[in-house]
Every structure is written in structure tokens, then in C-alpha cells.
Amino acid sequence: MSKTEIEVFSIIRPEVEKLKKLGFKTASLDCRLLLTQILGKANPVYTHERVNISENQIIKFQTLVKKRQSGKPVSRILNKRNFWKSEFIINEETLDPRPDSEILIEAVLEHFSNNKGLLKILDLGSGSGCLGLSLLEEYKGSLVSFVDVSKKSLKIVKKNTLKLNLKGQLKYINLDWHADDWDKKLLNLEKNKKFDIIVTNPPYIPSIDIKLLQTEVRDYDPTLALDGGNDGLDAYRSIIPRIKNLLKTNGKIFVEFGKGQEIFVSEIGFQHGLLPIEYKKDLSNIIRVIIFSIK
Ligand SMILES: C[S@@+](CC[C@H](N)C(=O)[O-])C[C@H]1O[C@@H](n2cnc3c(N)ncnc32)[C@H](O)[C@@H]1O
């Protein structure tokens, strides 16, 4: 099909206007990202770049913008999301990774800056695998275990591992942290080898608040990845009491939680042999991550 050379601005302008009228604050960026996908380019197109495009491609682009108009996030339309240093495949089974969770990676890097040997890392509630795979990118050749109750999300972690071409000794483990003795089952699978680093970003939204979330979260992130039970703390009450059993004596645990939950999460840790050693704030200055060591 014949292509015409044309400035990005003239292709996206009418679509940007439509999105703006509907109140989308990132209308221009959204349109650029959707157009980039249609053109099959690796990097986002610039507004004043000239591109070769066919009429068919313009129609496809407009179809994607319609999906955006209905409230679907760009990451969900494209099934991918940038996190830390890589682009991750996502789907309806995985949480759309959040920039705030990058604080977990930063915190690990600060605490394990002088590391020489291979690390054994657990990504507990792995979703797309964005945490464990980003750490593998930083600590090449490490041993990373991805644990999730969703088998389908573990398939996405495998896909992301292949896509990013990361090497290491990796395990994909389907396990429910609400099950009795889940720590023993995991240790058994790990041949009793404990972890240097445990990262976890469990579901922490109180069930009753889920309906109040923005459409982009409520309608597109899996409930399994969001719902933290009555007070949002169910996962912490299952994970934290057992986690000491999985950690090497000098290991550390990096836990993400929701706004205002730090006191409760610290307390659960303290009651179960863990010492809160540091808190980290997110991009909005909200305390978002706690780092525990063994007391
Ligand atoms: C908030 S998402 C985090 C995903 C990913 N780590 C990230 O930061 O983008 C929580 C993850 O925990 C998993 N999960 C929820 N309940 C679980 C359970 N009982 N046992 C194991 N994993 C669970 C969900 O399937 C989901 O992938």
C-alpha cells in the first residue's frame, strides 16, 4: 500500500483534540505512543517528525485512539509497559507495573551495592516479573525465584525472561501465600537454600475501596493483584510471619504497601522477628517501602 510522508503533528492533532475534550491529561503522549506502535518503531515518534504512513495505518491508529477514548490505558492497549530499564509484556493476568514500585529496585541497589557474588532473590507475587527481572538485569547471573498464585501470570514472566534475554538460574513457582506452611513448601522447592533478597509488592487495597479506584485501575488491573481484604493487610498477615524462615541471617526484605499502612506492616514484622531498618518514599513523597532485616 502506498505511503505518504507526513508530519506526526498533522496525524495526531484531531485525535489529541478528541482525547483532550474527554479530559485525558496525557492526550498528546498517548497518541504519539499509539502511533509509534502502528509504525512499528522502537522509540516514540516526535510531534514534529516526518513519517511515512499509509491510509490503512492511519485508520488503525484511529482505532487504537478509540480504545483509549473508552478509558483503556495505553499500556493495556499495547500490552506492554516500561519499568526500570526494560519494556515488559503485560496482559489481563498481570498488574500494570507502577513507577512507584521502582523504589523497591532502588532500595535493593542501595543495600546491596558492594555485592560481589551471585545473589539469591525471591520475587513474591511476581505479576509480570518486573521486580525480579529488573534485579536480574542489575545482578547478572543471579538466582531468581518468581512466586505467584496466578499460573497465567507466571507464563508472562517466562515470556518476559525470553524477551529480555536474561540469563540466571530462574524458577517459576505457583504457590499461594495464604496456604498452610507455604514457606515450607517453598523452601522444599529451593532445596532449603534461603534468600539474600526478598522483594514483594502484594495486593494492598482494602476490598471496599476497589470500587472507588480510577477506571484505569479498577477495570483493567486484575482484582487478585489489588484486593488486600477488609483492611488491605491480608497479604502481609500471611507473608510476614513466615518470611523470616526464608531469609539468610544477613538477608533483607523489601516490602511495598499502600498509603498510611507503614505502621501496621512494621508492627506485623516486629511481632514476627523482623526489624524495620528503613522507610522509602515514592515519587509523591508517600512512604511506600519498608526494609526489614532479621532482629
Ligand atoms: C500488586 S501485584 C504485584 C505484581 C508485580 N510484582 C509488580 O510489582 O508489578 C500482586 C501480585 O501478587 C499475586 N498474588 C495475589 N495473591 C496471592 C497469593 N495468595 N499468593 C501468591 N501470590 C499472590 C497476584 O497474582 C499479583 O501478581
The ligand as a Gaussian input file, in Angstrom:
#p B3LYP/6-31G(d) Opt

LIG

0 1
 C        0.246000      -5.850000      43.308000
 S        0.614000      -7.245000      42.281000
 C        2.373000      -7.042000      42.079000
 C        2.903000      -7.589000      40.767000
 C        4.353000      -7.213000      40.476000
 N        5.232000      -7.701000      41.498000
 C        4.500000      -5.705000      40.347000
 O        5.036000      -5.073000      41.279000
 O        4.060000      -5.148000      39.317000
 C        0.470000      -8.582000      43.441000
 C        0.734000      -9.966000      42.871000
 O        0.521000     -10.916000      43.930000
 C       -0.137000     -12.050000      43.398000
 N       -0.902000     -12.702000      44.481000
 C       -2.094000     -12.303000      44.994000
 N       -2.484000     -13.138000      45.968000
 C       -1.518000     -14.089000      46.073000
 C       -1.364000     -15.228000      46.909000
 N       -2.291000     -15.555000      47.810000
 N       -0.247000     -15.963000      46.786000
 C        0.699000     -15.642000      45.839000
 N        0.598000     -14.573000      45.004000
 C       -0.493000     -13.800000      45.120000
 C       -1.022000     -11.503000      42.303000
 O       -1.377000     -12.512000      41.371000
 C       -0.153000     -10.388000      41.725000
 O        0.626000     -10.866000      40.657000

